[in-house]
Amino acid sequence: MAKVLTGKVISTKMQDTVVVEVTRRVPHKLYKKLLKKSEHFQVDTKGQEVMVGKTVKIVETRPISKYKHFKVIEIVKDSHVQKEEKKV
């Protein structure tokens, strides 16, 4: 079964590829305090308009290139549109 992750787009400087930061909270082994751990994934975006700041859902696929192993399946939240709606 393929992994499905949710993260924030932090870079769109490549062609048909974006960098997505996935943040998760894990407890410290000894002290049990919740810590933020984040990973960056290079994600394929063929045919989709994805901008920096959007929250996207990505799914694991076969290797597309040396570093790309995920594809964008949907745009969950557009942070730019929500900020404009709050101002009105």
C-alpha positions as CSV (number, residue, x, y, z in Angstrom):
1,M,0.0,0.0,0.0
2,A,1.4,3.4,-1.0
3,K,2.1,6.1,1.6
4,V,-0.2,9.2,1.5
5,L,1.3,12.3,3.1
6,T,0.2,15.9,3.5
7,G,2.6,18.8,3.4
8,K,3.3,22.3,2.4
9,V,4.9,23.4,-0.9
10,I,8.2,25.3,-0.2
11,S,9.7,25.5,-3.7
12,T,8.5,25.5,-7.3
13,K,11.8,26.3,-9.1
14,M,12.0,23.1,-11.1
15,Q,10.0,22.1,-14.2
16,D,7.1,19.7,-13.4
17,T,8.5,19.3,-9.8
18,V,7.9,20.9,-6.5
19,V,9.5,20.5,-3.1
20,V,7.1,19.6,-0.3
21,E,7.9,19.8,3.4
22,V,6.0,17.1,5.5
23,T,6.0,17.8,9.2
24,R,5.1,15.3,11.8
25,R,5.2,15.2,15.6
26,V,7.0,12.4,17.4
27,P,7.6,11.9,21.1
28,H,11.2,12.0,22.5
29,K,12.3,8.4,23.4
30,L,13.2,9.2,27.0
31,Y,11.4,12.5,27.9
32,K,8.2,11.9,25.9
33,K,8.1,15.6,24.8
34,L,6.5,16.0,21.4
35,L,9.1,17.2,18.8
36,K,8.5,18.4,15.3
37,K,10.3,16.4,12.6
38,S,10.2,17.5,9.0
39,E,11.3,15.9,5.7
40,H,11.5,17.4,2.2
41,F,10.2,15.4,-0.8
42,Q,10.6,16.2,-4.5
43,V,7.2,15.7,-6.0
44,D,5.9,15.3,-9.6
45,T,3.2,17.8,-10.6
46,K,2.5,17.0,-14.3
47,G,-0.4,19.1,-15.4
48,Q,-1.2,20.7,-12.1
49,E,-0.9,24.3,-11.0
50,V,0.9,24.3,-7.6
51,M,2.2,27.4,-5.9
52,V,4.4,28.1,-2.9
53,G,2.5,28.0,0.3
54,K,-0.3,25.6,-0.8
55,T,-1.0,22.5,1.3
56,V,-1.0,19.4,-0.9
57,K,-1.7,15.7,-0.5
58,I,1.0,13.4,-2.1
59,V,1.1,9.7,-2.8
60,E,4.1,7.4,-3.1
61,T,4.7,6.0,-6.6
62,R,7.4,4.1,-8.6
63,P,10.6,6.1,-9.0
64,I,10.1,8.8,-11.6
65,S,13.7,10.0,-11.4
66,K,16.7,9.8,-9.0
67,Y,14.9,11.8,-6.2
68,K,11.2,11.9,-7.3
69,H,9.1,9.1,-5.7
70,F,5.9,11.0,-5.0
71,K,3.0,12.6,-7.1
72,V,0.6,15.3,-6.1
73,I,-2.9,13.8,-5.9
74,E,-4.8,16.9,-4.7
75,I,-4.5,20.4,-3.4
76,V,-5.9,20.4,0.1
77,K,-5.7,24.1,1.0
78,D,-4.7,27.2,-0.8
79,S,-3.3,29.6,1.8
80,H,-3.4,32.7,-0.6
81,V,-7.1,32.4,-1.2
82,Q,-7.9,32.0,2.5
83,K,-5.9,35.2,3.5
84,E,-7.9,37.2,0.9
85,E,-11.2,35.9,2.2
86,K,-10.4,36.9,5.8
87,K,-9.7,40.5,4.7
88,V,-13.2,40.9,3.1
